[in-house]
């Protein structure tokens, strides 16, 4: 279902993506609507699935996870479906994507240290060949989706 998003909804989405706890009154002042009008638009976007939910951003480093990595997996023959069934249970995985190309999976993982990384890879290698890329820093994180950046 293709839904047309008007300019005001794009502006609301922009502000919610920057700070999902922003009050409807504050957003309304910024874009020229009343708080109830913003609330109604947000509710409609939630109802049709444009807004999928709200999350808290957590510092992985401050929770004891000093290492972040991107790991790709090229699944062995017959191992992709078993991997897809088990991967949601791996607490290290914060994002996982099934992709096209030579590899089947890309995962973003958070780990305590290099020893934790080694243990994690040992769990993965039964499913396929891995390639690990250590993340040094974030260049762009959760950039707002939108027609234009305000």
ZAKE-973442 format. One record per atom (N, C-alpha, C): residue number from 1; x, y negated, z; residue in three letters. Coordinates in nm, 4 decimals, padded with zeros to 6 digits. Atoms other than C-alpha are relative to their C-alpha. Layout:
N
NUM,X,Y,Z,ala
...
END
This chain:
150
1,00.0849,00.1180,00.0000,unk
1,00.0000,00.0000,00.0000,unk
1,00.0888,-00.1235,00.0000,unk
2,-00.0786,00.1214,00.0107,unk
2,00.1573,-00.3249,-00.1131,unk
2,-00.0796,-00.1151,00.0591,unk
3,00.0669,00.1094,-00.0673,unk
3,00.0721,-00.6182,00.1073,unk
3,00.0721,-00.1294,-00.0328,unk
4,-00.0586,00.1302,00.0279,unk
4,00.1267,-00.9778,00.0120,unk
4,00.0227,-00.0710,00.1332,unk
5,-00.0332,00.0747,-00.1203,unk
5,00.3028,-01.1740,00.2827,unk
5,00.0131,-00.1464,-00.0406,unk
6,-00.0071,00.1415,00.0363,unk
6,00.2416,-01.5468,00.2662,unk
6,00.1153,-00.0691,00.0749,unk
7,-00.1125,00.0767,-00.0542,unk
7,00.4912,-01.8170,00.3595,unk
7,-00.0049,-00.0100,00.1529,unk
8,00.0108,00.0097,-00.1461,unk
8,00.3578,-01.8572,00.7156,unk
8,00.0350,00.1322,00.0677,unk
9,-00.0354,-00.1302,-00.0575,unk
9,00.3838,-01.4837,00.7824,unk
9,00.1508,00.0249,-00.0079,unk
10,-00.1458,-00.0135,00.0099,unk
10,00.7431,-01.4881,00.6543,unk
10,00.0673,-00.0795,00.1116,unk
11,-00.0591,00.0822,-00.1071,unk
11,00.8196,-01.7679,00.8995,unk
11,-00.0195,00.0656,00.1361,unk
12,00.0259,-00.0702,-00.1261,unk
12,00.6568,-01.5787,01.1859,unk
12,00.0946,00.1193,00.0131,unk
13,-00.0904,-00.1150,-00.0021,unk
13,00.8541,-01.2669,01.0944,unk
13,00.1437,-00.0428,00.0283,unk
14,-00.1355,00.0505,-00.0237,unk
14,01.1740,-01.4706,01.0868,unk
14,00.0231,-00.0263,00.1483,unk
15,-00.0176,00.0335,-00.1408,unk
15,01.1243,-01.6023,01.4397,unk
15,-00.0104,00.1230,00.0899,unk
16,00.0113,-00.1215,-00.0802,unk
16,01.0139,-01.2648,01.5782,unk
16,00.1243,00.0878,-00.0131,unk
17,-00.1217,-00.0786,00.0174,unk
17,01.3203,-01.0967,01.4293,unk
17,00.1178,-00.0620,00.0737,unk
18,-00.1044,00.0668,-00.0784,unk
18,01.5428,-01.3563,01.5934,unk
18,-00.0198,00.0247,00.1488,unk
19,00.0312,-00.0183,-00.1409,unk
19,01.3666,-01.3204,01.9295,unk
19,-00.1440,00.0474,00.0115,unk
20,00.1346,-00.0582,-00.0057,unk
20,01.0707,-01.0850,01.9651,unk
20,-00.0774,-00.0428,00.1239,unk
21,00.0672,00.0460,-00.1216,unk
21,00.9940,-01.2360,02.3062,unk
21,-00.0405,-00.1473,-00.0092,unk
22,00.0395,00.1390,00.0212,unk
22,00.9381,-01.5832,02.1618,unk
22,-00.1516,-00.0100,00.0146,unk
23,00.1449,00.0129,-00.0202,unk
23,00.5939,-01.7059,02.2666,unk
23,-00.0678,-00.0427,-00.1303,unk
24,00.0771,00.0398,00.1176,unk
24,00.3241,-01.7494,02.0080,unk
24,-00.0139,-00.1515,-00.0050,unk
25,00.0107,00.1464,-00.0049,unk
25,00.2904,-02.1114,02.1233,unk
25,00.1263,-00.0646,-00.0570,unk
26,-00.1259,00.0559,00.0498,unk
26,00.6590,-02.1790,02.0533,unk
26,00.0121,00.0205,-00.1502,unk
27,-00.0045,-00.0264,00.1439,unk
27,00.6432,-02.0117,01.7130,unk
27,-00.0979,-00.0914,-00.0715,unk
28,00.1016,00.0865,00.0607,unk
28,00.3242,-02.2021,01.6362,unk
28,00.0467,-00.1437,-00.0140,unk
29,-00.0528,00.1377,00.0080,unk
29,00.4893,-02.5358,01.7176,unk
29,00.1028,-00.0133,-00.1118,unk
30,-00.1057,00.0048,00.1018,unk
30,00.7775,-02.4514,01.4842,unk
30,-00.0548,00.0063,-00.1417,unk
31,00.0520,-00.0180,00.1363,unk
31,00.5547,-02.3627,01.1898,unk
31,-00.1334,-00.0698,-00.0249,unk
32,00.1227,00.0769,00.0193,unk
32,00.2476,-02.5785,01.2464,unk
32,-00.1288,00.0781,00.0144,unk
33,00.1218,-00.0765,-00.0274,unk
33,-00.0062,-02.3239,01.3744,unk
33,-00.0266,-00.0001,00.1502,unk
34,00.0323,-00.0157,-00.1416,unk
34,-00.1880,-02.2757,01.7025,unk
34,00.0476,00.1378,00.0467,unk
35,-00.0402,-00.1290,-00.0557,unk
35,-00.0849,-01.9934,01.9353,unk
35,-00.0991,00.1108,-00.0379,unk
36,00.0935,-00.1060,00.0409,unk
36,-00.4108,-01.8006,01.8661,unk
36,00.0124,00.0377,-00.1479,unk
37,-00.0158,-00.0297,00.1431,unk
37,-00.3530,-01.8303,01.4910,unk
37,00.1241,00.0868,-00.0230,unk
38,-00.1210,-00.0827,00.0103,unk
38,00.0009,-01.6911,01.5286,unk
38,-00.0302,00.1407,00.0508,unk
39,00.0334,-00.1302,-00.0579,unk
39,-00.1300,-01.4101,01.7522,unk
39,-00.0834,00.0837,-00.0965,unk
40,00.0854,-00.0715,00.0954,unk
40,-00.3944,-01.3183,01.4946,unk
40,00.0820,00.0529,-00.1173,unk
41,-00.0847,-00.0422,00.1118,unk
41,-00.1379,-01.3057,01.2137,unk
41,00.0929,00.1146,00.0423,unk
42,-00.0886,-00.1060,-00.0494,unk
42,00.1017,-01.0958,01.4245,unk
42,-00.0783,00.1298,00.0153,unk
43,00.0842,-00.1191,-00.0191,unk
43,-00.1792,-00.8551,01.5159,unk
43,-00.0308,00.0666,-00.1340,unk
44,00.0294,-00.0558,00.1329,unk
44,-00.2721,-00.8126,01.1487,unk
44,00.1233,00.0682,-00.0580,unk
45,-00.1234,-00.0601,00.0523,unk
45,00.0932,-00.7476,01.0560,unk
45,00.0347,00.1285,00.0761,unk
46,-00.0188,-00.1238,-00.0765,unk
46,00.1150,-00.4892,01.3373,unk
46,-00.0964,00.1072,-00.0490,unk
47,00.1032,-00.0961,00.0408,unk
47,-00.2100,-00.3231,01.2282,unk
47,00.0300,00.0653,-00.1344,unk
48,-00.0276,-00.0586,00.1319,unk
48,-00.0977,-00.2752,00.8673,unk
48,00.1410,00.0567,-00.0108,unk
49,-00.1310,-00.0650,-00.0033,unk
49,00.2524,-00.1658,00.9671,unk
49,00.1181,-00.0829,-00.0446,unk
50,-00.1140,00.0846,00.0350,unk
50,00.4634,-00.4607,00.8573,unk
50,00.0921,-00.0135,00.1214,unk
51,-00.0756,00.0013,-00.1250,unk
51,00.5716,-00.5026,01.2194,unk
51,-00.0147,00.1389,00.0601,unk
52,00.0028,-00.1392,-00.0451,unk
52,00.6665,-00.1536,01.3333,unk
52,00.0167,00.0148,00.1505,unk
53,-00.0199,-00.0095,-00.1441,unk
53,00.7555,-00.2301,01.6943,unk
53,00.0979,-00.1047,00.0478,unk
54,-00.0893,00.0957,-00.0634,unk
54,00.9744,-00.4247,01.9326,unk
54,00.1014,00.0773,00.0833,unk
55,-00.1061,-00.0710,-00.0706,unk
55,01.3075,-00.3180,02.0808,unk
55,00.0877,-00.0961,00.0784,unk
56,-00.1003,00.0755,-00.0733,unk
56,01.5594,-00.4361,02.3354,unk
56,00.1370,00.0314,-00.0596,unk
57,-00.1377,-00.0212,00.0440,unk
57,01.9176,-00.4838,02.2154,unk
57,00.0829,00.0302,00.1242,unk
58,-00.0779,-00.0440,-00.1154,unk
58,02.1490,-00.2986,02.4517,unk
58,00.1482,-00.0020,-00.0365,unk
59,-00.1446,-00.0016,00.0206,unk
59,02.5246,-00.3491,02.4848,unk
59,00.0509,00.1408,00.0263,unk
60,-00.0533,-00.1344,-00.0177,unk
60,02.6712,-00.0070,02.4238,unk
60,00.1273,-00.0028,00.0832,unk
61,-00.1262,00.0097,-00.0753,unk
61,03.0077,-00.1192,02.5611,unk
61,-00.0265,-00.0120,00.1497,unk
62,00.0286,00.0191,-00.1419,unk
62,02.8535,-00.2294,02.8904,unk
62,-00.0719,00.1194,00.0621,unk
63,00.0596,-00.1229,-00.0534,unk
63,02.6766,00.1064,02.9231,unk
63,00.1013,00.1148,-00.0010,unk
64,-00.1055,-00.1011,-00.0059,unk
64,03.0094,00.2903,02.9016,unk
64,00.0337,00.0659,-00.1318,unk
65,-00.0277,-00.0557,00.1324,unk
65,03.0180,00.3631,02.5287,unk
65,00.0927,-00.0961,-00.0748,unk
66,-00.1008,00.0924,00.0530,unk
66,03.3402,00.1964,02.4154,unk
66,00.0297,00.0192,-00.1480,unk
67,-00.0347,-00.0338,00.1380,unk
67,03.3604,00.3600,02.0725,unk
67,-00.1261,00.0121,-00.0841,unk
68,00.1087,-00.0140,00.0973,unk
68,03.1268,00.3176,01.7763,unk
68,00.0610,00.0512,-00.1292,unk
69,-00.0510,-00.0566,00.1246,unk
69,03.1642,00.5096,01.4531,unk
69,-00.1144,00.0239,-00.0975,unk
70,00.0883,-00.0457,00.1067,unk
70,02.9996,00.5840,01.1225,unk
70,00.0532,00.1360,-00.0413,unk
71,-00.0416,-00.1349,00.0382,unk
71,03.0084,00.9542,01.0446,unk
71,-00.0903,00.0457,-00.1138,unk
72,00.0773,-00.0595,00.1091,unk
72,02.9037,01.1071,00.7146,unk
72,00.0121,00.1512,00.0097,unk
73,00.0020,-00.1454,-00.0012,unk
73,02.8112,01.4716,00.6787,unk
73,-00.0384,00.0502,-00.1376,unk
74,00.0336,-00.0726,00.1234,unk
74,02.8208,01.6828,00.3650,unk
74,-00.0383,00.1400,00.0462,unk
75,00.0518,-00.1243,-00.0580,unk
75,02.6018,01.9744,00.4676,unk
75,00.0431,00.1222,-00.0801,unk
76,-00.0266,-00.1283,00.0633,unk
76,02.7026,02.3320,00.3985,unk
76,-00.1311,00.0538,-00.0579,unk
77,00.1167,-00.0610,00.0626,unk
77,02.4666,02.5361,00.1813,unk
77,-00.0896,00.0614,00.1082,unk
78,00.0962,-00.0546,-00.0945,unk
78,02.1531,02.6128,00.3836,unk
78,00.0042,-00.0620,00.1395,unk
79,-00.0139,00.0583,-00.1339,unk
79,02.2550,02.3925,00.6775,unk
79,-00.0662,-00.1370,00.0160,unk
80,00.0594,00.1332,-00.0097,unk
80,02.0811,02.0635,00.5934,unk
80,-00.1276,00.0014,00.0833,unk
81,00.1271,-00.0036,-00.0752,unk
81,01.7349,02.1582,00.7230,unk
81,00.0226,00.0287,00.1487,unk
82,-00.0274,-00.0187,-00.1433,unk
82,01.8697,02.3027,01.0522,unk
82,00.0615,-00.1243,00.0643,unk
83,-00.0600,00.1228,-00.0527,unk
83,02.0767,01.9861,01.0948,unk
83,-00.1076,-00.1059,00.0228,unk
84,00.1067,00.0996,-00.0131,unk
84,01.7734,01.7619,01.0337,unk
84,-00.0906,00.0297,00.1187,unk
85,00.0839,-00.0376,-00.1140,unk
85,01.5831,01.9568,01.2993,unk
85,00.0673,-00.0307,00.1333,unk
86,-00.0702,00.0158,-00.1273,unk
86,01.8540,01.9182,01.5654,unk
86,00.0517,-00.1424,00.0244,unk
87,-00.0654,00.1305,-00.0166,unk
87,01.9951,01.5690,01.5035,unk
87,-00.0769,-00.0970,00.0902,unk
88,00.0671,00.0918,-00.0928,unk
88,01.7185,01.3800,01.6913,unk
88,00.0342,00.0255,00.1469,unk
89,-00.0345,-00.0341,-00.1384,unk
89,01.8389,01.5575,02.0077,unk
89,00.1407,-00.0453,00.0394,unk
90,-00.1370,00.0424,-00.0285,unk
90,02.1967,01.4235,01.9800,unk
90,-00.0041,-00.1420,00.0557,unk
91,00.0118,00.1307,-00.0655,unk
91,02.2088,01.1354,02.2282,unk
91,00.1013,-00.1023,-00.0515,unk
92,-00.1015,00.0927,00.0525,unk
92,02.5160,00.9846,02.0617,unk
92,-00.0483,-00.0760,-00.1234,unk
93,00.0443,00.0567,00.1278,unk
93,02.3265,00.9068,01.7398,unk
93,-00.1006,-00.1120,00.0241,unk
94,00.0922,00.1132,-00.0125,unk
94,02.1700,00.5602,01.7316,unk
94,-00.0747,-00.0268,-00.1303,unk
95,00.0669,00.0079,00.1293,unk
95,02.0853,00.5643,01.3591,unk
95,00.0486,00.1161,-00.0858,unk
96,-00.0365,-00.1096,00.0892,unk
96,02.0795,00.8475,01.1084,unk
96,-00.0826,-00.0131,-00.1274,unk
97,00.0658,00.0152,00.1296,unk
97,01.9986,00.8307,00.7383,unk
97,00.0337,00.1183,-00.0897,unk
98,-00.0230,-00.0971,00.1063,unk
98,01.9567,01.0958,00.4712,unk
98,00.0237,-00.0811,-00.1262,unk
99,-00.0423,00.0840,00.1124,unk
99,02.1307,00.9617,00.1625,unk
99,00.0228,00.0823,-00.1263,unk
100,-00.0383,-00.0629,00.1260,unk
100,02.2102,01.0356,-00.1999,unk
100,00.1516,-00.0062,-00.0128,unk
101,-00.1444,00.0013,00.0226,unk
101,02.5584,01.1019,-00.3300,unk
101,00.0645,00.1286,00.0467,unk
102,-00.0744,-00.1199,-00.0386,unk
102,02.8283,01.3466,-00.2249,unk
102,-00.0319,00.0462,00.1421,unk
103,00.0392,-00.0355,-00.1354,unk
103,02.7319,01.3342,00.1418,unk
103,-00.1523,-00.0005,00.0095,unk
104,00.1436,-00.0069,-00.0194,unk
104,02.3834,01.4096,00.2724,unk
104,-00.0491,-00.0935,00.1093,unk
105,00.0396,00.0705,-00.1219,unk
105,02.3813,01.2172,00.6004,unk
105,00.1019,-00.1088,00.0333,unk
106,-00.0828,00.1037,-00.0604,unk
106,02.5160,00.8906,00.7421,unk
106,-00.0564,-00.0248,00.1391,unk
107,00.0408,00.0234,-00.1387,unk
107,02.5079,00.8460,01.1193,unk
107,00.0800,-00.1144,00.0591,unk
108,-00.0690,00.0965,-00.0850,unk
108,02.5912,00.5527,01.3424,unk
108,-00.0059,00.0593,00.1396,unk
109,-00.0069,-00.0640,-00.1308,unk
109,02.7083,00.6910,01.6754,unk
109,00.0724,-00.0892,00.1000,unk
110,-00.0711,00.0680,-00.1087,unk
110,02.8166,00.5489,02.0107,unk
110,00.0541,00.1077,00.0929,unk
111,-00.0697,-00.1010,-00.0778,unk
111,03.0661,00.7380,02.2208,unk
111,00.0808,-00.0663,00.1108,unk
112,-00.0753,00.0544,-00.1128,unk
112,03.2516,00.6942,02.5478,unk
112,00.1453,-00.0284,-00.0376,unk
113,-00.1418,00.0135,00.0352,unk
113,03.6007,00.7428,02.4012,unk
113,00.0334,00.0990,-00.1107,unk
114,-00.0397,-00.0888,00.1089,unk
114,03.8034,00.9409,02.1456,unk
114,-00.0210,00.1474,00.0362,unk
115,00.0250,-00.1386,-00.0407,unk
115,03.7637,01.2617,02.3511,unk
115,-00.1472,00.0367,-00.0217,unk
116,00.1435,-00.0196,00.0255,unk
116,03.3863,01.2248,02.3334,unk
116,-00.0228,00.0148,-00.1506,unk
117,00.0099,-00.0108,00.1458,unk
117,03.4244,01.1701,01.9567,unk
117,00.0413,00.1397,-00.0463,unk
118,-00.0465,-00.1333,00.0383,unk
118,03.6221,01.4928,01.9252,unk
118,-00.1043,00.1063,00.0329,unk
119,00.1032,-00.0956,-00.0398,unk
119,03.3552,01.6875,02.1175,unk
119,-00.1224,-00.0104,-00.0903,unk
120,00.1160,00.0204,00.0866,unk
120,03.0811,01.5336,01.9045,unk
120,00.0246,00.0605,-00.1381,unk
121,-00.0331,-00.0564,00.1313,unk
121,03.2558,01.6252,01.5789,unk
121,00.0006,00.1522,00.0061,unk
122,00.0019,-00.1460,-00.0156,unk
122,03.3043,01.9795,01.7105,unk
122,-00.1424,00.0555,-00.0067,unk
123,00.1401,-00.0424,00.0080,unk
123,02.9238,02.0015,01.7444,unk
123,-00.0541,-00.0121,-00.1427,unk
124,00.0501,00.0239,00.1357,unk
124,02.8722,01.8690,01.3909,unk
124,00.0546,00.0978,-00.1033,unk
125,-00.0664,-00.0728,00.1087,unk
125,03.1172,02.0850,01.1966,unk
125,-00.0640,00.1341,-00.0332,unk
126,00.0718,-00.1227,00.0353,unk
126,02.8945,02.3910,01.2136,unk
126,-00.1016,-00.0247,-00.1116,unk
127,00.1004,00.0360,00.1005,unk
127,02.6573,02.2032,00.9804,unk
127,00.0607,-00.0464,-00.1317,unk
128,-00.0596,00.0472,00.1231,unk
128,02.9032,02.0652,00.7292,unk
128,00.1316,-00.0711,00.0229,unk
129,-00.1271,00.0729,-00.0005,unk
129,03.2088,01.8620,00.6453,unk
129,-00.0266,-00.1450,00.0398,unk
130,00.0215,00.1361,-00.0486,unk
130,03.2376,01.5312,00.8301,unk
130,00.1111,-00.0929,-00.0460,unk
131,-00.0975,00.1071,00.0234,unk
131,03.4126,01.2039,00.7589,unk
131,-00.0346,-00.1091,00.1001,unk
132,00.0234,00.0955,-00.1078,unk
132,03.4543,00.9544,01.0418,unk
132,00.0661,-00.1336,-00.0299,unk
133,-00.0500,00.1362,00.0153,unk
133,03.4969,00.5767,01.0234,unk
133,-00.0246,-00.0717,00.1321,unk
134,00.0126,00.0724,-00.1263,unk
134,03.5665,00.3914,01.3482,unk
134,-00.0431,-00.1436,-00.0303,unk
135,00.0468,00.1377,00.0173,unk
135,03.3777,00.0610,01.3735,unk
135,00.0875,-00.0908,00.0856,unk
136,-00.0854,00.0949,-00.0711,unk
136,03.6125,-00.2223,01.4659,unk
136,-00.0803,-00.1171,00.0550,unk
137,00.0843,00.1109,-00.0440,unk
137,03.3561,-00.5017,01.4840,unk
137,-00.1232,-00.0069,-00.0881,unk
138,00.1218,00.0217,00.0774,unk
138,03.0099,-00.6012,01.3664,unk
138,00.0146,-00.1288,-00.0788,unk
139,-00.0040,00.1184,00.0844,unk
139,03.0054,-00.8414,01.0758,unk
139,-00.1406,-00.0570,-00.0143,unk
140,00.1413,00.0372,00.0059,unk
140,02.6267,-00.8499,01.0293,unk
140,-00.0757,00.1062,00.0788,unk
141,00.0778,-00.0941,-00.0802,unk
141,02.3892,-00.6942,01.2799,unk
141,-00.1462,-00.0407,-00.0016,unk
142,00.1441,00.0224,-00.0008,unk
142,02.0133,-00.6650,01.2406,unk
142,-00.0395,-00.1341,-00.0618,unk
143,00.0356,00.1222,00.0705,unk
143,01.9910,-00.9485,00.9921,unk
143,-00.1496,00.0008,-00.0277,unk
144,00.1439,00.0039,00.0259,unk
144,01.6306,-01.0636,00.9555,unk
144,-00.0332,00.0340,-00.1442,unk
145,00.0517,-00.0266,00.1330,unk
145,01.4412,-00.9256,00.6595,unk
145,-00.0888,-00.1176,-00.0339,unk
146,00.0873,00.1118,00.0327,unk
146,01.2782,-01.2069,00.4747,unk
146,00.0242,-00.0528,-00.1379,unk
147,-00.0036,00.0638,00.1291,unk
147,01.2127,-01.4039,00.1673,unk
147,00.1208,-00.0931,-00.0083,unk
148,-00.1140,00.0903,-00.0105,unk
148,01.4628,-01.6665,00.2711,unk
148,00.0347,-00.0148,00.1464,unk
149,-00.0391,00.0283,-00.1371,unk
149,01.6611,-01.7390,00.5801,unk
149,-00.0278,-00.1459,00.0261,unk
150,00.0380,00.1383,-00.0310,unk
150,01.5284,-02.0508,00.7479,unk
150,00.1186,-00.0814,00.0449,unk
END
